[in-house]
Structure formats: C-alpha cells, structure tokens
C-alpha cells in the first residue's frame, strides 16, 4: 500500500546513502516483516514531531516495532556509526573540512566551601552552647 509521505520521510537519495549503513537482519532468525526504510521514517517522525511513540500514525510501522529498532540501534552503536559516517559528507557538502578542527566544551563550576554539611553545623551548635543559651 502506497501512503502519502510525511515531511520527515527520507528521500530516495537519502535512503540510498543510509541503507548500506544499517545492520543486516540476524542470520537464522525470522525474516523481517517490516521495511527498514519505513522504520527509519517512523523514528524520524517521532524525533521531529516530539509525539509519544504510541501516537505514531497508523500508516507507519507499529510503535512497538519502531521503538524496538530505535532502542536496539542505540545499544549496539548503530546511531553513533551513522553519525560518524555521515558527518564528513555533510561537512564536505557545506564546503567545510570533513573533520572538525575545534571543539567547544562547556563546563560549569560550582563554588563550595572546603568544609560543609555536618562539620559546619556542629561548629554553629558549639558556639550556641558556649554562649550560655540553652535550647
């Protein structure tokens, strides 16, 4: 069944680049009953729209299937490999060096006292008791 494409769907050119980077079906298991392109389209739909997995449109693969692929690809490093493989291509297409030459690291420092918590509380209590005021 042919469906009307969503704005988040992969183009044919994008799929040609992405398809070889996705893992093959595991040998000896049941054959895939879902097209990987449609699974990727479902994942992109959720990521772009921000909708819950359970609210995937009915003409995309079931949410459980799409979510299973998404989680498995996170765990086995597929998403990281896709990113590492596609980043140089995107940078070259933009006329930039394929490898980044600088990185920005953002850190936030929090100033704390050298002695805190219980020690500071005990010191205040001692001062209170030494003053002759009882609690």
C-alpha positions in Angstrom: 0.0 0.0 0.0 1.4 3.4 -1.1 1.0 6.1 1.5 1.2 9.8 1.4 4.7 10.9 2.5 5.3 12.8 5.7 7.7 15.8 5.7 10.1 13.8 7.8 10.3 10.8 5.4 13.6 10.0 3.8 14.0 10.9 0.1 15.2 8.2 -2.3 18.6 9.9 -2.4 18.9 9.9 1.4 17.8 6.3 1.7 20.5 5.3 -0.9 23.1 6.7 1.4 21.6 5.4 4.7 20.5 1.9 3.7 24.0 0.3 3.5 24.9 1.7 6.9 22.0 -0.1 8.7 22.6 -3.6 10.2 21.6 -6.6 8.3 18.9 -9.0 9.6 20.3 -11.5 12.0 21.0 -14.9 10.3 18.8 -17.8 11.2 16.0 -15.7 12.5 12.6 -15.0 11.2 12.7 -12.8 8.0 11.9 -9.2 8.6 8.3 -8.4 8.2 8.8 -4.6 8.1 10.7 -2.4 5.7 13.7 -0.7 7.4 13.0 2.5 5.4 9.6 2.7 7.0 11.1 2.0 10.4 13.5 4.9 9.9 10.7 7.1 8.7 8.7 6.3 11.9 11.8 7.1 14.1 12.3 10.4 12.3 8.6 11.2 12.6 8.8 10.8 16.4 12.1 12.6 16.8 11.0 15.6 14.7 7.4 15.9 15.9 8.0 15.1 19.5 5.0 12.8 19.7 4.9 9.8 22.0 5.8 6.5 20.4 2.2 5.2 21.0 0.9 8.1 18.9 2.7 7.1 15.6 0.3 7.4 12.7 -1.3 4.1 11.7 0.3 4.0 8.3 3.8 3.8 9.7 5.1 0.5 11.3 3.7 -0.3 14.8 5.2 1.8 17.5 6.5 -1.2 19.4 8.5 -2.3 16.3 9.8 1.2 15.6 10.8 1.7 19.2 12.5 -1.7 19.4 14.7 -0.8 16.4 15.4 2.6 17.8 16.5 1.2 21.2 18.5 -1.7 19.7 20.3 0.8 17.4 21.2 3.0 20.4 22.5 0.0 22.3 24.5 -1.6 19.5 26.1 1.7 18.4 24.3 2.0 15.1 23.3 5.6 15.6 26.8 6.6 16.6 28.2 4.8 13.5 25.6 6.6 11.3 26.6 9.9 12.7 30.3 9.3 12.3 29.8 8.2 8.7 27.5 11.0 7.6 29.2 13.9 9.4 32.1 14.2 7.0 29.8 14.0 4.0 27.6 16.8 5.4 30.6 19.0 6.2 32.1 18.5 2.7 28.7 19.3 1.1 28.8 22.6 3.0 32.3 23.3 1.7 34.0 22.7 5.1 36.8 20.4 6.2 35.4 16.9 6.7 36.9 16.7 10.1 36.1 19.3 12.8 39.2 21.4 13.7 37.9 22.6 17.1 35.5 21.5 19.8 33.6 23.5 22.4 33.5 22.1 25.9 31.1 23.7 28.2 31.7 23.2 31.9 30.0 24.8 34.9 31.9 25.2 38.1 30.1 25.4 41.4 31.9 27.0 44.3 31.6 25.1 47.6 33.2 25.5 51.0 36.1 23.3 51.9 34.2 22.1 54.9 30.5 21.7 54.7 27.5 19.8 55.9 27.8 18.2 59.3 31.1 19.9 60.3 29.7 23.4 59.8 26.5 22.5 61.7 28.5 21.2 64.6 30.6 24.3 64.8 27.5 26.5 65.0 25.9 24.3 67.7 29.1 24.5 69.8 29.1 28.3 69.5 25.4 28.4 70.5 26.1 26.2 73.6 29.2 28.1 74.6 27.2 31.3 74.6 25.2 30.0 77.6 21.9 29.9 75.7 20.3 26.6 76.0 17.9 25.1 73.5 
